[in-house]
Amino acid sequence: MNCPICNRPLKSKKSIVRGIVPVCERKLEKLKDNADEDQLKMELKNNAC
Ligand SMILES: [Zn+2]
């Protein structure tokens, strides 16, 4: 199973449960207020975590 945003493998149990790596999770939290989910994923892909 990989992160849907950066395609990194989800290694920790926490990451697997959330379906996202911690790096992307933090980015999502930062961006959450300003963008909807689709915009968010595009921005994260551009940032290439
Ligand atoms: Zn990711």
mmCIF file of the protein (N, C-alpha, C, O) and its ligand, coordinates in Angstrom:
data_MODEL
# 
_entry.id   MODEL 
# 
loop_
_entity.id 
_entity.type 
_entity.pdbx_number_of_molecules 
1 polymer     1 
2 non-polymer 1 
# 
_entity_poly.entity_id                      1 
_entity_poly.type                           'polypeptide(L)' 
_entity_poly.nstd_linkage                   no 
_entity_poly.nstd_monomer                   no 
_entity_poly.pdbx_seq_one_letter_code       MNCPICNRPLKSKKSIVRGIVPVCERKLEKLKDNADEDQLKMELKNNAC 
_entity_poly.pdbx_seq_one_letter_code_can   MNCPICNRPLKSKKSIVRGIVPVCERKLEKLKDNADEDQLKMELKNNAC 
_entity_poly.pdbx_strand_id                 A 
# 
loop_
_entity_poly_seq.entity_id 
_entity_poly_seq.num 
_entity_poly_seq.mon_id 
_entity_poly_seq.hetero 
1 1  MET n 
1 2  ASN n 
1 3  CYS n 
1 4  PRO n 
1 5  ILE n 
1 6  CYS n 
1 7  ASN n 
1 8  ARG n 
1 9  PRO n 
1 10 LEU n 
1 11 LYS n 
1 12 SER n 
1 13 LYS n 
1 14 LYS n 
1 15 SER n 
1 16 ILE n 
1 17 VAL n 
1 18 ARG n 
1 19 GLY n 
1 20 ILE n 
1 21 VAL n 
1 22 PRO n 
1 23 VAL n 
1 24 CYS n 
1 25 GLU n 
1 26 ARG n 
1 27 LYS n 
1 28 LEU n 
1 29 GLU n 
1 30 LYS n 
1 31 LEU n 
1 32 LYS n 
1 33 ASP n 
1 34 ASN n 
1 35 ALA n 
1 36 ASP n 
1 37 GLU n 
1 38 ASP n 
1 39 GLN n 
1 40 LEU n 
1 41 LYS n 
1 42 MET n 
1 43 GLU n 
1 44 LEU n 
1 45 LYS n 
1 46 ASN n 
1 47 ASN n 
1 48 ALA n 
1 49 CYS n 
# 
loop_
_struct_asym.id 
_struct_asym.entity_id 
A 1 
B 2 
# 
loop_
_chem_comp.id 
_chem_comp.type 
_chem_comp.mon_nstd_flag 
ALA 'L-peptide linking' y 
ARG 'L-peptide linking' y 
ASN 'L-peptide linking' y 
ASP 'L-peptide linking' y 
CYS 'L-peptide linking' y 
GLN 'L-peptide linking' y 
GLU 'L-peptide linking' y 
GLY 'peptide linking'   y 
ILE 'L-peptide linking' y 
LEU 'L-peptide linking' y 
LYS 'L-peptide linking' y 
MET 'L-peptide linking' y 
PRO 'L-peptide linking' y 
SER 'L-peptide linking' y 
VAL 'L-peptide linking' y 
ZN  non-polymer         . 
# 
_pdbx_entity_nonpoly.entity_id   2 
_pdbx_entity_nonpoly.name        ? 
_pdbx_entity_nonpoly.comp_id     ZN 
# 
_pdbx_nonpoly_scheme.asym_id         B 
_pdbx_nonpoly_scheme.entity_id       2 
_pdbx_nonpoly_scheme.mon_id          ZN 
_pdbx_nonpoly_scheme.ndb_seq_num     1 
_pdbx_nonpoly_scheme.pdb_seq_num     101 
_pdbx_nonpoly_scheme.auth_seq_num    101 
_pdbx_nonpoly_scheme.pdb_mon_id      ZN 
_pdbx_nonpoly_scheme.auth_mon_id     ZN 
_pdbx_nonpoly_scheme.pdb_strand_id   A 
_pdbx_nonpoly_scheme.pdb_ins_code    . 
# 
loop_
_atom_site.group_PDB 
_atom_site.id 
_atom_site.type_symbol 
_atom_site.label_atom_id 
_atom_site.label_alt_id 
_atom_site.label_comp_id 
_atom_site.label_asym_id 
_atom_site.label_entity_id 
_atom_site.label_seq_id 
_atom_site.pdbx_PDB_ins_code 
_atom_site.Cartn_x 
_atom_site.Cartn_y 
_atom_site.Cartn_z 
_atom_site.occupancy 
_atom_site.B_iso_or_equiv 
_atom_site.pdbx_formal_charge 
_atom_site.auth_seq_id 
_atom_site.auth_comp_id 
_atom_site.auth_asym_id 
_atom_site.auth_atom_id 
_atom_site.pdbx_PDB_model_num 
ATOM   1   N  N  . MET A 1 1  ? 0.837   -1.200 0.000  1.00 0.00 ? 1   MET A N  1 
ATOM   2   C  CA . MET A 1 1  ? 0.000   0.000  0.000  1.00 0.00 ? 1   MET A CA 1 
ATOM   3   C  C  . MET A 1 1  ? 0.876   1.256  0.000  1.00 0.00 ? 1   MET A C  1 
ATOM   4   O  O  . MET A 1 1  ? 1.833   1.354  0.768  1.00 0.00 ? 1   MET A O  1 
ATOM   5   N  N  . ASN A 1 2  ? 0.539   2.211  -0.868 1.00 0.00 ? 2   ASN A N  1 
ATOM   6   C  CA . ASN A 1 2  ? 1.330   3.422  -0.999 1.00 0.00 ? 2   ASN A CA 1 
ATOM   7   C  C  . ASN A 1 2  ? 0.492   4.665  -0.694 1.00 0.00 ? 2   ASN A C  1 
ATOM   8   O  O  . ASN A 1 2  ? -0.736  4.646  -0.772 1.00 0.00 ? 2   ASN A O  1 
ATOM   9   N  N  . CYS A 1 3  ? 1.180   5.724  -0.352 1.00 0.00 ? 3   CYS A N  1 
ATOM   10  C  CA . CYS A 1 3  ? 0.513   7.010  -0.181 1.00 0.00 ? 3   CYS A CA 1 
ATOM   11  C  C  . CYS A 1 3  ? -0.069  7.459  -1.517 1.00 0.00 ? 3   CYS A C  1 
ATOM   12  O  O  . CYS A 1 3  ? 0.628   7.437  -2.531 1.00 0.00 ? 3   CYS A O  1 
ATOM   13  N  N  . PRO A 1 4  ? -1.344  7.868  -1.532 1.00 0.00 ? 4   PRO A N  1 
ATOM   14  C  CA . PRO A 1 4  ? -1.970  8.265  -2.801 1.00 0.00 ? 4   PRO A CA 1 
ATOM   15  C  C  . PRO A 1 4  ? -1.400  9.562  -3.356 1.00 0.00 ? 4   PRO A C  1 
ATOM   16  O  O  . PRO A 1 4  ? -1.600  9.874  -4.530 1.00 0.00 ? 4   PRO A O  1 
ATOM   17  N  N  . ILE A 1 5  ? -0.707  10.302 -2.542 1.00 0.00 ? 5   ILE A N  1 
ATOM   18  C  CA . ILE A 1 5  ? -0.211  11.611 -2.972 1.00 0.00 ? 5   ILE A CA 1 
ATOM   19  C  C  . ILE A 1 5  ? 1.197   11.503 -3.540 1.00 0.00 ? 5   ILE A C  1 
ATOM   20  O  O  . ILE A 1 5  ? 1.463   12.018 -4.625 1.00 0.00 ? 5   ILE A O  1 
ATOM   21  N  N  . CYS A 1 6  ? 2.097   10.847 -2.829 1.00 0.00 ? 6   CYS A N  1 
ATOM   22  C  CA . CYS A 1 6  ? 3.488   10.797 -3.283 1.00 0.00 ? 6   CYS A CA 1 
ATOM   23  C  C  . CYS A 1 6  ? 3.926   9.386  -3.685 1.00 0.00 ? 6   CYS A C  1 
ATOM   24  O  O  . CYS A 1 6  ? 5.044   9.186  -4.160 1.00 0.00 ? 6   CYS A O  1 
ATOM   25  N  N  . ASN A 1 7  ? 3.033   8.414  -3.489 1.00 0.00 ? 7   ASN A N  1 
ATOM   26  C  CA . ASN A 1 7  ? 3.338   7.022  -3.852 1.00 0.00 ? 7   ASN A CA 1 
ATOM   27  C  C  . ASN A 1 7  ? 4.466   6.400  -3.046 1.00 0.00 ? 7   ASN A C  1 
ATOM   28  O  O  . ASN A 1 7  ? 5.013   5.371  -3.443 1.00 0.00 ? 7   ASN A O  1 
ATOM   29  N  N  . ARG A 1 8  ? 4.820   7.004  -1.932 1.00 0.00 ? 8   ARG A N  1 
ATOM   30  C  CA . ARG A 1 8  ? 5.765   6.345  -1.033 1.00 0.00 ? 8   ARG A CA 1 
ATOM   31  C  C  . ARG A 1 8  ? 5.069   5.191  -0.338 1.00 0.00 ? 8   ARG A C  1 
ATOM   32  O  O  . ARG A 1 8  ? 3.873   5.268  -0.059 1.00 0.00 ? 8   ARG A O  1 
ATOM   33  N  N  . PRO A 1 9  ? 5.803   4.115  -0.052 1.00 0.00 ? 9   PRO A N  1 
ATOM   34  C  CA . PRO A 1 9  ? 5.197   3.006  0.694  1.00 0.00 ? 9   PRO A CA 1 
ATOM   35  C  C  . PRO A 1 9  ? 4.839   3.429  2.113  1.00 0.00 ? 9   PRO A C  1 
ATOM   36  O  O  . PRO A 1 9  ? 5.584   4.156  2.771  1.00 0.00 ? 9   PRO A O  1 
ATOM   37  N  N  . LEU A 1 10 ? 3.679   2.955  2.569  1.00 0.00 ? 10  LEU A N  1 
ATOM   38  C  CA . LEU A 1 10 ? 3.254   3.246  3.935  1.00 0.00 ? 10  LEU A CA 1 
ATOM   39  C  C  . LEU A 1 10 ? 3.893   2.217  4.857  1.00 0.00 ? 10  LEU A C  1 
ATOM   40  O  O  . LEU A 1 10 ? 3.513   1.046  4.856  1.00 0.00 ? 10  LEU A O  1 
ATOM   41  N  N  . LYS A 1 11 ? 4.862   2.662  5.638  1.00 0.00 ? 11  LYS A N  1 
ATOM   42  C  CA . LYS A 1 11 ? 5.648   1.727  6.439  1.00 0.00 ? 11  LYS A CA 1 
ATOM   43  C  C  . LYS A 1 11 ? 5.093   1.530  7.838  1.00 0.00 ? 11  LYS A C  1 
ATOM   44  O  O  . LYS A 1 11 ? 4.992   0.398  8.312  1.00 0.00 ? 11  LYS A O  1 
ATOM   45  N  N  . SER A 1 12 ? 4.733   2.617  8.502  1.00 0.00 ? 12  SER A N  1 
ATOM   46  C  CA . SER A 1 12 ? 4.273   2.485  9.881  1.00 0.00 ? 12  SER A CA 1 
ATOM   47  C  C  . SER A 1 12 ? 2.792   2.133  9.930  1.00 0.00 ? 12  SER A C  1 
ATOM   48  O  O  . SER A 1 12 ? 2.036   2.397  8.995  1.00 0.00 ? 12  SER A O  1 
ATOM   49  N  N  . LYS A 1 13 ? 2.402   1.526  11.050 1.00 0.00 ? 13  LYS A N  1 
ATOM   50  C  CA . LYS A 1 13 ? 1.009   1.152  11.231 1.00 0.00 ? 13  LYS A CA 1 
ATOM   51  C  C  . LYS A 1 13 ? 0.105   2.375  11.156 1.00 0.00 ? 13  LYS A C  1 
ATOM   52  O  O  . LYS A 1 13 ? -0.979  2.335  10.574 1.00 0.00 ? 13  LYS A O  1 
ATOM   53  N  N  . LYS A 1 14 ? 0.574   3.453  11.753 1.00 0.00 ? 14  LYS A N  1 
ATOM   54  C  CA . LYS A 1 14 ? -0.188  4.691  11.762 1.00 0.00 ? 14  LYS A CA 1 
ATOM   55  C  C  . LYS A 1 14 ? -0.427  5.200  10.340 1.00 0.00 ? 14  LYS A C  1 
ATOM   56  O  O  . LYS A 1 14 ? -1.523  5.641  9.997  1.00 0.00 ? 14  LYS A O  1 
ATOM   57  N  N  . SER A 1 15 ? 0.617   5.128  9.532  1.00 0.00 ? 15  SER A N  1 
ATOM   58  C  CA . SER A 1 15 ? 0.494   5.573  8.148  1.00 0.00 ? 15  SER A CA 1 
ATOM   59  C  C  . SER A 1 15 ? -0.505  4.716  7.389  1.00 0.00 ? 15  SER A C  1 
ATOM   60  O  O  . SER A 1 15 ? -1.305  5.222  6.601  1.00 0.00 ? 15  SER A O  1 
ATOM   61  N  N  . ILE A 1 16 ? -0.449  3.415  7.635  1.00 0.00 ? 16  ILE A N  1 
ATOM   62  C  CA . ILE A 1 16 ? -1.359  2.497  6.949  1.00 0.00 ? 16  ILE A CA 1 
ATOM   63  C  C  . ILE A 1 16 ? -2.803  2.786  7.338  1.00 0.00 ? 16  ILE A C  1 
ATOM   64  O  O  . ILE A 1 16 ? -3.698  2.799  6.493  1.00 0.00 ? 16  ILE A O  1 
ATOM   65  N  N  . VAL A 1 17 ? -3.015  3.019  8.642  1.00 0.00 ? 17  VAL A N  1 
ATOM   66  C  CA . VAL A 1 17 ? -4.364  3.312  9.119  1.00 0.00 ? 17  VAL A CA 1 
ATOM   67  C  C  . VAL A 1 17 ? -4.900  4.585  8.474  1.00 0.00 ? 17  VAL A C  1 
ATOM   68  O  O  . VAL A 1 17 ? -6.062  4.652  8.075  1.00 0.00 ? 17  VAL A O  1 
ATOM   69  N  N  . ARG A 1 18 ? -4.039  5.586  8.379  1.00 0.00 ? 18  ARG A N  1 
ATOM   70  C  CA . ARG A 1 18 ? -4.469  6.863  7.815  1.00 0.00 ? 18  ARG A CA 1 
ATOM   71  C  C  . ARG A 1 18 ? -4.454  6.850  6.293  1.00 0.00 ? 18  ARG A C  1 
ATOM   72  O  O  . ARG A 1 18 ? -5.110  7.669  5.650  1.00 0.00 ? 18  ARG A O  1 
ATOM   73  N  N  . GLY A 1 19 ? -3.703  5.920  5.725  1.00 0.00 ? 19  GLY A N  1 
ATOM   74  C  CA . GLY A 1 19 ? -3.602  5.823  4.278  1.00 0.00 ? 19  GLY A CA 1 
ATOM   75  C  C  . GLY A 1 19 ? -2.747  6.901  3.665  1.00 0.00 ? 19  GLY A C  1 
ATOM   76  O  O  . GLY A 1 19 ? -2.885  7.222  2.484  1.00 0.00 ? 19  GLY A O  1 
ATOM   77  N  N  . ILE A 1 20 ? -1.854  7.466  4.472  1.00 0.00 ? 20  ILE A N  1 
ATOM   78  C  CA . ILE A 1 20 ? -1.034  8.568  3.983  1.00 0.00 ? 20  ILE A CA 1 
ATOM   79  C  C  . ILE A 1 20 ? 0.226   8.649  4.838  1.00 0.00 ? 20  ILE A C  1 
ATOM   80  O  O  . ILE A 1 20 ? 0.174   8.367  6.035  1.00 0.00 ? 20  ILE A O  1 
ATOM   81  N  N  . VAL A 1 21 ? 1.354   9.028  4.248  1.00 0.00 ? 21  VAL A N  1 
ATOM   82  C  CA . VAL A 1 21 ? 2.586   9.140  5.039  1.00 0.00 ? 21  VAL A CA 1 
ATOM   83  C  C  . VAL A 1 21 ? 2.551   10.414 5.891  1.00 0.00 ? 21  VAL A C  1 
ATOM   84  O  O  . VAL A 1 21 ? 1.864   11.376 5.548  1.00 0.00 ? 21  VAL A O  1 
ATOM   85  N  N  . PRO A 1 22 ? 3.294   10.413 7.001  1.00 0.00 ? 22  PRO A N  1 
ATOM   86  C  CA . PRO A 1 22 ? 3.252   11.573 7.905  1.00 0.00 ? 22  PRO A CA 1 
ATOM   87  C  C  . PRO A 1 22 ? 3.628   12.888 7.233  1.00 0.00 ? 22  PRO A C  1 
ATOM   88  O  O  . PRO A 1 22 ? 3.073   13.937 7.561  1.00 0.00 ? 22  PRO A O  1 
ATOM   89  N  N  . VAL A 1 23 ? 4.562   12.835 6.299  1.00 0.00 ? 23  VAL A N  1 
ATOM   90  C  CA . VAL A 1 23 ? 4.974   14.066 5.611  1.00 0.00 ? 23  VAL A CA 1 
ATOM   91  C  C  . VAL A 1 23 ? 3.790   14.699 4.887  1.00 0.00 ? 23  VAL A C  1 
ATOM   92  O  O  . VAL A 1 23 ? 3.551   15.902 4.989  1.00 0.00 ? 23  VAL A O  1 
ATOM   93  N  N  . CYS A 1 24 ? 3.064   13.878 4.164  1.00 0.00 ? 24  CYS A N  1 
ATOM   94  C  CA . CYS A 1 24 ? 1.911   14.383 3.424  1.00 0.00 ? 24  CYS A CA 1 
ATOM   95  C  C  . CYS A 1 24 ? 0.794   14.794 4.372  1.00 0.00 ? 24  CYS A C  1 
ATOM   96  O  O  . CYS A 1 24 ? 0.061   15.746 4.107  1.00 0.00 ? 24  CYS A O  1 
ATOM   97  N  N  . GLU A 1 25 ? 0.672   14.075 5.469  1.00 0.00 ? 25  GLU A N  1 
ATOM   98  C  CA . GLU A 1 25 ? -0.358  14.421 6.432  1.00 0.00 ? 25  GLU A CA 1 
ATOM   99  C  C  . GLU A 1 25 ? -0.137  15.825 6.970  1.00 0.00 ? 25  GLU A C  1 
ATOM   100 O  O  . GLU A 1 25 ? -1.076  16.610 7.104  1.00 0.00 ? 25  GLU A O  1 
ATOM   101 N  N  . ARG A 1 26 ? 1.116   16.129 7.274  1.00 0.00 ? 26  ARG A N  1 
ATOM   102 C  CA . ARG A 1 26 ? 1.439   17.465 7.778  1.00 0.00 ? 26  ARG A CA 1 
ATOM   103 C  C  . ARG A 1 26 ? 1.150   18.533 6.723  1.00 0.00 ? 26  ARG A C  1 
ATOM   104 O  O  . ARG A 1 26 ? 0.628   19.605 7.028  1.00 0.00 ? 26  ARG A O  1 
ATOM   105 N  N  . LYS A 1 27 ? 1.497   18.219 5.493  1.00 0.00 ? 27  LYS A N  1 
ATOM   106 C  CA . LYS A 1 27 ? 1.234   19.165 4.410  1.00 0.00 ? 27  LYS A CA 1 
ATOM   107 C  C  . LYS A 1 27 ? -0.262  19.395 4.247  1.00 0.00 ? 27  LYS A C  1 
ATOM   108 O  O  . LYS A 1 27 ? -0.723  20.519 4.049  1.00 0.00 ? 27  LYS A O  1 
ATOM   109 N  N  . LEU A 1 28 ? -1.005  18.296 4.335  1.00 0.00 ? 28  LEU A N  1 
ATOM   110 C  CA . LEU A 1 28 ? -2.455  18.406 4.217  1.00 0.00 ? 28  LEU A CA 1 
ATOM   111 C  C  . LEU A 1 28 ? -3.021  19.315 5.297  1.00 0.00 ? 28  LEU A C  1 
ATOM   112 O  O  . LEU A 1 28 ? -3.894  20.141 5.029  1.00 0.00 ? 28  LEU A O  1 
ATOM   113 N  N  . GLU A 1 29 ? -2.525  19.162 6.506  1.00 0.00 ? 29  GLU A N  1 
ATOM   114 C  CA . GLU A 1 29 ? -3.038  19.978 7.610  1.00 0.00 ? 29  GLU A CA 1 
ATOM   115 C  C  . GLU A 1 29 ? -2.750  21.450 7.368  1.00 0.00 ? 29  GLU A C  1 
ATOM   116 O  O  . GLU A 1 29 ? -3.583  22.310 7.653  1.00 0.00 ? 29  GLU A O  1 
ATOM   117 N  N  . LYS A 1 30 ? -1.571  21.732 6.842  1.00 0.00 ? 30  LYS A N  1 
ATOM   118 C  CA . LYS A 1 30 ? -1.215  23.125 6.558  1.00 0.00 ? 30  LYS A CA 1 
ATOM   119 C  C  . LYS A 1 30 ? -2.100  23.731 5.487  1.00 0.00 ? 30  LYS A C  1 
ATOM   120 O  O  . LYS A 1 30 ? -2.490  24.896 5.567  1.00 0.00 ? 30  LYS A O  1 
ATOM   121 N  N  . LEU A 1 31 ? -2.411  22.927 4.487  1.00 0.00 ? 31  LEU A N  1 
ATOM   122 C  CA . LEU A 1 31 ? -3.114  23.450 3.325  1.00 0.00 ? 31  LEU A CA 1 
ATOM   123 C  C  . LEU A 1 31 ? -4.631  23.359 3.441  1.00 0.00 ? 31  LEU A C  1 
ATOM   124 O  O  . LEU A 1 31 ? -5.369  23.955 2.656  1.00 0.00 ? 31  LEU A O  1 
ATOM   125 N  N  . LYS A 1 32 ? -5.078  22.597 4.438  1.00 0.00 ? 32  LYS A N  1 
ATOM   126 C  CA . LYS A 1 32 ? -6.485  22.244 4.542  1.00 0.00 ? 32  LYS A CA 1 
ATOM   127 C  C  . LYS A 1 32 ? -7.421  23.446 4.474  1.00 0.00 ? 32  LYS A C  1 
ATOM   128 O  O  . LYS A 1 32 ? -8.466  23.398 3.824  1.00 0.00 ? 32  LYS A O  1 
ATOM   129 N  N  . ASP A 1 33 ? -7.039  24.509 5.142  1.00 0.00 ? 33  ASP A N  1 
ATOM   130 C  CA . ASP A 1 33 ? -7.928  25.652 5.251  1.00 0.00 ? 33  ASP A CA 1 
ATOM   131 C  C  . ASP A 1 33 ? -8.126  26.373 3.920  1.00 0.00 ? 33  ASP A C  1 
ATOM   132 O  O  . ASP A 1 33 ? -9.138  27.041 3.710  1.00 0.00 ? 33  ASP A O  1 
ATOM   133 N  N  . ASN A 1 34 ? -7.163  26.233 3.040  1.00 0.00 ? 34  ASN A N  1 
ATOM   134 C  CA . ASN A 1 34 ? -7.166  27.085 1.849  1.00 0.00 ? 34  ASN A CA 1 
ATOM   135 C  C  . ASN A 1 34 ? -7.579  26.386 0.568  1.00 0.00 ? 34  ASN A C  1 
ATOM   136 O  O  . ASN A 1 34 ? -7.819  27.044 -0.444 1.00 0.00 ? 34  ASN A O  1 
ATOM   137 N  N  . ALA A 1 35 ? -7.666  25.073 0.593  1.00 0.00 ? 35  ALA A N  1 
ATOM   138 C  CA . ALA A 1 35 ? -7.916  24.390 -0.664 1.00 0.00 ? 35  ALA A CA 1 
ATOM   139 C  C  . ALA A 1 35 ? -8.823  23.193 -0.457 1.00 0.00 ? 35  ALA A C  1 
ATOM   140 O  O  . ALA A 1 35 ? -8.846  22.605 0.624  1.00 0.00 ? 35  ALA A O  1 
ATOM   141 N  N  . ASP A 1 36 ? -9.566  22.834 -1.485 1.00 0.00 ? 36  ASP A N  1 
ATOM   142 C  CA . ASP A 1 36 ? -10.315 21.590 -1.398 1.00 0.00 ? 36  ASP A CA 1 
ATOM   143 C  C  . ASP A 1 36 ? -9.382  20.415 -1.691 1.00 0.00 ? 36  ASP A C  1 
ATOM   144 O  O  . ASP A 1 36 ? -8.218  20.615 -2.038 1.00 0.00 ? 36  ASP A O  1 
ATOM   145 N  N  . GLU A 1 37 ? -9.881  19.224 -1.555 1.00 0.00 ? 37  GLU A N  1 
ATOM   146 C  CA . GLU A 1 37 ? -9.003  18.055 -1.557 1.00 0.00 ? 37  GLU A CA 1 
ATOM   147 C  C  . GLU A 1 37 ? -8.280  17.862 -2.890 1.00 0.00 ? 37  GLU A C  1 
ATOM   148 O  O  . GLU A 1 37 ? -7.107  17.487 -2.911 1.00 0.00 ? 37  GLU A O  1 
ATOM   149 N  N  . ASP A 1 38 ? -8.965  18.112 -3.986 1.00 0.00 ? 38  ASP A N  1 
ATOM   150 C  CA . ASP A 1 38 ? -8.330  17.923 -5.288 1.00 0.00 ? 38  ASP A CA 1 
ATOM   151 C  C  . ASP A 1 38 ? -7.190  18.913 -5.489 1.00 0.00 ? 38  ASP A C  1 
ATOM   152 O  O  . ASP A 1 38 ? -6.115  18.554 -5.969 1.00 0.00 ? 38  ASP A O  1 
ATOM   153 N  N  . GLN A 1 39 ? -7.439  20.157 -5.116 1.00 0.00 ? 39  GLN A N  1 
ATOM   154 C  CA . GLN A 1 39 ? -6.384  21.161 -5.225 1.00 0.00 ? 39  GLN A CA 1 
ATOM   155 C  C  . GLN A 1 39 ? -5.202  20.774 -4.354 1.00 0.00 ? 39  GLN A C  1 
ATOM   156 O  O  . GLN A 1 39 ? -4.043  20.930 -4.737 1.00 0.00 ? 39  GLN A O  1 
ATOM   157 N  N  . LEU A 1 40 ? -5.523  20.272 -3.185 1.00 0.00 ? 40  LEU A N  1 
ATOM   158 C  CA . LEU A 1 40 ? -4.509  19.864 -2.228 1.00 0.00 ? 40  LEU A CA 1 
ATOM   159 C  C  . LEU A 1 40 ? -3.587  18.801 -2.809 1.00 0.00 ? 40  LEU A C  1 
ATOM   160 O  O  . LEU A 1 40 ? -2.365  18.905 -2.707 1.00 0.00 ? 40  LEU A O  1 
ATOM   161 N  N  . LYS A 1 41 ? -4.164  17.806 -3.403 1.00 0.00 ? 41  LYS A N  1 
ATOM   162 C  CA . LYS A 1 41 ? -3.366  16.712 -3.950 1.00 0.00 ? 41  LYS A CA 1 
ATOM   163 C  C  . LYS A 1 41 ? -2.480  17.210 -5.091 1.00 0.00 ? 41  LYS A C  1 
ATOM   164 O  O  . LYS A 1 41 ? -1.340  16.771 -5.241 1.00 0.00 ? 41  LYS A O  1 
ATOM   165 N  N  . MET A 1 42 ? -3.008  18.117 -5.881 1.00 0.00 ? 42  MET A N  1 
ATOM   166 C  CA . MET A 1 42 ? -2.197  18.668 -6.960 1.00 0.00 ? 42  MET A CA 1 
ATOM   167 C  C  . MET A 1 42 ? -1.004  19.435 -6.389 1.00 0.00 ? 42  MET A C  1 
ATOM   168 O  O  . MET A 1 42 ? 0.119   19.308 -6.877 1.00 0.00 ? 42  MET A O  1 
ATOM   169 N  N  . GLU A 1 43 ? -1.258  20.221 -5.365 1.00 0.00 ? 43  GLU A N  1 
ATOM   170 C  CA . GLU A 1 43 ? -0.167  20.989 -4.764 1.00 0.00 ? 43  GLU A CA 1 
ATOM   171 C  C  . GLU A 1 43 ? 0.877   20.063 -4.155 1.00 0.00 ? 43  GLU A C  1 
ATOM   172 O  O  . GLU A 1 43 ? 2.078   20.311 -4.271 1.00 0.00 ? 43  GLU A O  1 
ATOM   173 N  N  . LEU A 1 44 ? 0.428   19.017 -3.518 1.00 0.00 ? 44  LEU A N  1 
ATOM   174 C  CA . LEU A 1 44 ? 1.354   18.082 -2.901 1.00 0.00 ? 44  LEU A CA 1 
ATOM   175 C  C  . LEU A 1 44 ? 2.186   17.356 -3.954 1.00 0.00 ? 44  LEU A C  1 
ATOM   176 O  O  . LEU A 1 44 ? 3.374   17.103 -3.755 1.00 0.00 ? 44  LEU A O  1 
ATOM   177 N  N  . LYS A 1 45 ? 1.565   17.032 -5.050 1.00 0.00 ? 45  LYS A N  1 
ATOM   178 C  CA . LYS A 1 45 ? 2.320   16.380 -6.121 1.00 0.00 ? 45  LYS A CA 1 
ATOM   179 C  C  . LYS A 1 45 ? 3.381   17.307 -6.669 1.00 0.00 ? 45  LYS A C  1 
ATOM   180 O  O  . LYS A 1 45 ? 4.491   16.879 -6.985 1.00 0.00 ? 45  LYS A O  1 
ATOM   181 N  N  . ASN A 1 46 ? 3.043   18.563 -6.779 1.00 0.00 ? 46  ASN A N  1 
ATOM   182 C  CA . ASN A 1 46 ? 4.023   19.526 -7.271 1.00 0.00 ? 46  ASN A CA 1 
ATOM   183 C  C  . ASN A 1 46 ? 5.183   19.682 -6.289 1.00 0.00 ? 46  ASN A C  1 
ATOM   184 O  O  . ASN A 1 46 ? 6.321   19.933 -6.684 1.00 0.00 ? 46  ASN A O  1 
ATOM   185 N  N  . ASN A 1 47 ? 4.875   19.529 -5.023 1.00 0.00 ? 47  ASN A N  1 
ATOM   186 C  CA . ASN A 1 47 ? 5.934   19.643 -4.007 1.00 0.00 ? 47  ASN A CA 1 
ATOM   187 C  C  . ASN A 1 47 ? 6.801   18.397 -3.925 1.00 0.00 ? 47  ASN A C  1 
ATOM   188 O  O  . ASN A 1 47 ? 7.902   18.443 -3.377 1.00 0.00 ? 47  ASN A O  1 
ATOM   189 N  N  . ALA A 1 48 ? 6.312   17.273 -4.471 1.00 0.00 ? 48  ALA A N  1 
ATOM   190 C  CA . ALA A 1 48 ? 7.086   16.037 -4.548 1.00 0.00 ? 48  ALA A CA 1 
ATOM   191 C  C  . ALA A 1 48 ? 7.765   15.663 -3.244 1.00 0.00 ? 48  ALA A C  1 
ATOM   192 O  O  . ALA A 1 48 ? 8.988   15.740 -3.122 1.00 0.00 ? 48  ALA A O  1 
ATOM   193 N  N  . CYS A 1 49 ? 6.971   15.261 -2.280 1.00 0.00 ? 49  CYS A N  1 
ATOM   194 C  CA . CYS A 1 49 ? 7.533   14.915 -0.978 1.00 0.00 ? 49  CYS A CA 1 
ATOM   195 C  C  . CYS A 1 49 ? 8.345   13.622 -1.054 1.00 0.00 ? 49  CYS A C  1 
ATOM   196 O  O  . CYS A 1 49 ? 8.893   13.177 -0.046 1.00 0.00 ? 49  CYS A O  1 
HETATM 197 ZN ZN . ZN  B 2 .  ? 2.598   11.065 0.412  1.00 0.00 2 101 ZN  A ZN 1 
# 
